[in-house]
């Protein structure tokens, strides 16, 4: 059941935010792959992507990650947006909430998630999620949980994944966040509530620091991200990347025509992105990243677009290697999530080398036919 609480304005700087509360204290996690470049978290108990969720102090919440969309998206919790991705503190047994006077770090019982695979707890630390015991230890199961999200998807889907969290300290000075341990940029806010479902801290602090992606109308139709400005005709691209008979009117397949428009736009985006400006300051490794990032983005967009059409149908489950639809769907989901992760890795390498994220130059091909 969905329950929403609206915070009131207490000062000029207080934000109004809808808080999603799960009455049964279960959040069923999904990932909307089409909501942005990487996709964003959704909860079946809430509306929208990356909603602000509420957790009552001293109550145990279960986050169910069994849906196949969670592949490559192990859920984590941190005191700042994106946690360790930005070098910030996460919820761990030895890290108290910012501003708190708690001595929980001394006995290693600060609030931290507990990770379960097939119903079995993978750690030692226990924050009394079952209401009976508290054990101080730094192992809360993440080291066993996260690596499985890198498994081939057919193997990953054979297991059931859950995260449990009880937050029992209320003198901190800020909210905390859920985020993805593998993909940076997917964080959402968590508000700690009192027993009457009121937010203990009214202000939304600290800030997330970035806005969520907003796909264009064209991208929403295609199931892609970032290709809206690369539709043909485009002076930096050929007249077409496909020879289907649709463009010249010899074929009237409406589904193929719609898909061709999307494919042409994503291929044009890659074509433009791979025309890289080369200077003496760009080493070969940087040039590789500049060329490979748009190449990977194209693969991700192609996989998303095909998945969006609904023509790939898995009759049973992704572990069924006798079903061609299951094999292909598994391949598409692996391309989307693995190559998005690799894009983030390449961008991090460029950042470490103090290079810009892109090094594009405009090339107007003679074969474009637009001169």
C-alpha positions in Angstrom: 0.0 0.0 0.0 1.3 3.5 -0.9 1.2 6.1 1.8 2.5 9.6 1.3 3.3 12.3 3.9 3.7 16.0 2.9 6.2 18.0 4.9 5.1 21.6 5.8 7.3 24.6 5.3 9.1 25.5 8.5 11.5 28.1 7.0 12.3 29.7 3.7 14.9 27.0 3.0 12.8 24.0 3.9 11.8 21.9 0.9 8.4 20.3 0.4 8.8 16.7 -0.3 6.4 13.7 -0.6 7.6 10.9 1.6 6.7 7.3 0.6 6.0 5.0 3.5 5.5 1.3 3.3 3.0 0.2 5.9 4.3 -3.4 5.9 7.9 -2.1 6.0 8.8 -3.8 2.8 10.1 -1.9 -0.2 10.1 -4.0 -3.4 12.9 -2.7 -5.6 12.9 -2.3 -9.3 15.1 -0.3 -11.7 13.5 1.7 -14.5 16.1 1.4 -17.3 14.4 4.0 -19.4 14.2 6.8 -16.9 17.7 8.1 -17.6 21.1 7.1 -18.9 21.7 4.6 -16.2 18.1 4.0 -15.1 16.7 4.9 -11.6 15.4 3.0 -8.7 11.7 2.5 -8.3 9.7 0.9 -5.4 6.4 -0.9 -6.0 5.1 0.8 -2.9 5.9 4.3 -4.2 5.2 6.5 -7.2 7.9 7.8 -9.5 11.6 7.1 -9.8 14.1 7.6 -6.9 11.3 8.7 -4.5 12.0 10.0 -1.0 11.2 7.1 1.3 10.5 7.2 5.0 11.7 4.8 7.7 10.4 4.8 11.2 13.1 4.8 13.9 13.7 1.4 15.5 11.7 -0.5 12.9 13.3 -3.1 10.5 12.7 -2.6 6.8 13.2 -5.1 4.1 14.3 -4.2 0.6 13.6 -7.0 -1.9 15.9 -7.0 -4.9 14.7 -10.2 -6.7 13.3 -8.5 -9.8 15.5 -9.0 -12.8 15.8 -5.2 -13.3 18.0 -5.1 -10.2 20.8 -6.9 -12.1 24.1 -4.9 -11.6 22.3 -2.6 -9.1 23.1 -3.8 -5.5 21.4 -1.4 -3.1 23.5 0.5 -0.6 22.9 3.2 2.1 25.1 6.2 2.8 25.1 9.5 4.8 25.8 11.4 1.6 24.6 11.0 -2.0 26.4 8.2 -3.8 28.4 7.2 -0.8 31.9 5.8 -1.6 31.5 6.8 -5.3 32.2 10.3 -4.0 34.4 9.3 -1.1 31.7 9.8 1.4 30.7 7.8 4.5 28.3 5.0 4.1 26.1 3.3 6.8 28.6 0.9 8.5 28.9 -0.6 12.0 31.7 1.8 12.9 30.3 5.0 11.4 27.7 7.0 13.5 25.3 9.4 11.8 26.8 12.9 11.2 26.3 15.1 14.2 25.3 12.3 16.5 26.7 11.9 20.0 26.2 8.2 19.8 29.1 6.0 20.9 27.9 3.1 18.6 31.2 3.1 16.8 33.0 1.9 20.0 31.0 -1.3 20.0 30.5 -1.6 16.2 26.7 -1.4 16.3 26.0 1.8 14.3 23.1 1.6 11.8 24.1 -0.5 8.8 22.3 -2.6 6.2 22.3 -6.4 6.5 22.6 -8.4 3.3 20.7 -11.7 2.7 21.0 -14.2 -0.2 18.3 -16.9 -0.4 17.1 -16.0 3.1 20.6 -16.5 4.6 22.3 -13.6 6.3 25.8 -13.2 4.8 27.4 -11.2 7.7 28.1 -11.3 11.4 27.1 -7.7 12.5 23.6 -7.6 13.8 21.6 -4.5 14.6 18.7 -6.5 16.0 16.8 -6.7 12.7 14.9 -9.6 14.2 14.4 -7.8 17.5 16.4 -10.2 19.6 20.1 -9.4 19.6 22.8 -6.9 18.8 26.3 -8.0 17.8 29.2 -5.7 17.1 31.2 -6.7 14.0 32.3 -4.9 10.8 31.0 -7.7 8.5 27.5 -6.9 7.5 27.4 -9.1 4.4 28.1 -6.7 1.6 31.3 -8.5 0.6 29.3 -11.6 -0.2 26.3 -9.8 -1.7 27.8 -7.3 -4.1 30.0 -9.6 -6.1 27.1 -11.8 -7.1 25.6 -8.8 -9.0 28.6 -9.1 -11.4 27.7 -12.7 -12.2 26.2 -13.5 -15.6 22.6 -12.6 -15.4 21.3 -16.2 -15.9 23.3 -17.2 -12.8 22.3 -14.1 -10.9 18.6 -14.7 -11.4 18.8 -18.1 -9.7 19.1 -16.4 -6.3 16.9 -14.3 -4.1 18.4 -11.0 -2.8 17.2 -8.9 0.2 18.6 -6.1 2.3 17.4 -5.4 5.8 17.9 -2.1 7.7 17.0 -0.8 11.1 18.0 2.8 11.9 17.9 3.4 15.7 19.7 6.7 16.3 17.7 9.9 16.0 20.1 12.6 17.1 21.9 12.9 13.8 21.8 16.2 11.9 21.0 15.0 8.4 19.1 12.5 6.3 20.7 9.5 4.7 20.5 8.0 1.2 20.0 4.8 -0.8 22.3 4.4 -3.8 23.7 1.8 -6.2 27.0 0.2 -5.2 28.0 -0.2 -8.9 26.5 2.7 -10.8 27.1 6.2 -9.6 24.3 8.8 -10.0 21.2 6.7 -8.9 20.8 8.0 -5.3 17.6 8.8 -3.5 16.8 10.3 -0.1 15.7 8.5 3.1 13.9 10.4 5.9 13.9 9.1 9.4 10.4 9.2 10.9 9.1 9.1 14.5 6.4 6.7 15.6 3.7 8.9 14.2 5.2 8.9 10.7 6.5 12.5 11.0 9.9 13.4 9.7 12.4 13.9 12.6 14.3 16.3 10.4 12.1 18.5 8.2 14.8 20.0 6.0 16.2 17.9 3.1 19.9 18.0 4.0 22.4 17.4 2.7 21.6 18.0 -0.9 21.9 15.3 -3.5 24.0 17.7 -5.7 22.6 16.8 -9.1 19.3 16.6 -10.9 17.9 13.5 -12.4 17.9 12.8 -16.1 14.9 13.9 -18.1 14.6 11.8 -21.3 13.3 13.7 -24.4 9.9 12.8 -25.9 11.8 11.1 -28.7 13.9 9.1 -26.3 10.8 8.0 -24.4 9.4 6.7 -27.6 12.6 4.8 -28.5 13.5 3.6 -25.0 16.9 5.4 -25.3 18.7 8.3 -23.7 20.4 11.3 -25.3 19.6 10.7 -29.0 16.8 13.3 -29.5 19.2 15.9 -31.0 20.7 13.4 -33.4 17.7 12.6 -35.5 18.2 12.5 -39.2 18.6 14.6 -41.3 21.8 15.8 -39.6 24.6 17.6 -41.3 27.2 15.6 -39.3 25.9 12.2 -40.4 25.0 10.3 -43.6 21.5 10.4 -44.9 20.8 7.0 -43.4 22.6 4.2 -41.6 20.2 1.5 -42.8 19.1 0.1 -46.1 15.7 -1.2 -45.2 13.5 0.1 -48.1 11.6 2.2 -45.6 13.4 5.5 -46.3 12.9 5.3 -50.1 9.2 4.3 -49.8 9.6 0.7 -51.1 8.7 -0.8 -47.7 5.6 0.2 -45.7 6.3 -1.7 -42.5 5.2 0.8 -39.8 7.0 -1.0 -36.9 10.2 -1.2 -38.9 9.9 2.4 -39.9 9.6 3.6 -36.3 12.5 1.4 -35.2 14.6 2.7 -38.2 14.1 6.3 -37.0 15.4 5.4 -33.6 18.4 3.4 -34.9 19.4 6.1 -37.3 19.4 8.7 -34.5 21.4 6.6 -32.1 23.9 5.7 -34.9 24.2 9.4 -35.7 25.0 10.2 -32.1 27.7 7.6 -32.0 29.1 8.8 -35.4 29.3 12.4 -34.1 30.8 11.2 -30.8 33.5 9.2 -32.4 34.8 12.1 -34.4 37.4 13.0 -31.8 39.6 16.1 -31.6 43.2 14.9 -31.2 45.7 17.2 -29.6 49.2 16.7 -28.3 47.8 16.5 -24.8 45.7 13.4 -25.5 47.5 10.2 -24.9 46.5 7.0 -26.7 44.6 5.7 -23.6 42.5 8.9 -23.4 41.7 8.7 -27.1 40.6 5.1 -26.6 38.2 6.3 -23.9 36.9 9.2 -26.1 36.2 6.7 -28.9 34.8 3.9 -26.8 32.4 5.9 -24.6 30.1 6.8 -27.6 30.5 3.3 -29.0 29.3 1.8 -25.6 26.5 4.3 -25.4 25.3 3.1 -28.8 25.3 -0.5 -27.7 23.3 0.5 -24.6 20.8 2.4 -26.6 20.4 -0.3 -29.1 19.8 -2.9 -26.4 17.3 -0.6 -24.6 15.5 0.1 -27.8 15.1 -3.5 -28.7 14.0 -4.4 -25.2 11.5 -1.5 -25.4 9.8 -2.9 -28.5 8.6 -6.0 -26.6 9.5 -8.3 -29.5 12.0 -10.2 -27.3 10.0 -12.5 -25.2 11.4 -14.8 -22.5 8.9 -17.7 -22.0 10.1 -18.8 -18.6 13.1 -17.3 -16.9 16.5 -15.9 -17.9 18.3 -19.0 -16.7 16.6 -21.1 -19.5 19.3 -21.6 -22.1 16.9 -23.5 -24.3 14.7 -20.4 -24.9 16.1 -18.1 -27.5 14.0 -15.2 -26.1 15.5 -15.7 -22.7 19.1 -15.9 -24.1 18.5 -12.6 -26.0 16.9 -10.8 -23.2 19.7 -11.8 -20.8 22.2 -10.5 -23.4 20.4 -7.2 -23.8 20.2 -6.7 -20.0 23.9 -7.5 -19.6 24.9 -5.1 -22.4 22.8 -2.3 -20.8 24.2 -2.6 -17.3 27.7 -3.9 -17.9 28.6 -1.3 -20.6 27.0 1.5 -18.6 29.3 0.5 -15.7 32.3 0.5 -18.1 31.3 3.9 -19.4 31.5 5.2 -15.8 34.9 3.6 -15.4 36.3 5.2 -18.6 34.9 8.6 -17.5 36.6 8.2 -14.1 39.9 7.5 -15.9 39.5 10.7 -18.0 38.8 12.6 -14.8 41.9 11.2 -13.1 43.9 12.3 -16.1 42.4 15.8 -15.8 40.8 15.5 -19.2 37.4 16.6 -20.4 34.6 14.0 -20.6 34.4 14.5 -24.4 36.8 15.6 -27.1 34.5 16.0 -30.1 35.1 17.7 -33.4 32.6 18.4 -36.1 33.0 16.5 -39.3 30.6 17.0 -42.3 30.8 13.9 -44.4 30.6 14.4 -48.2 28.3 11.4 -48.4 25.8 13.1 -46.2 24.0 14.5 -49.3 23.0 17.7 -47.4 25.5 20.0 -49.0 
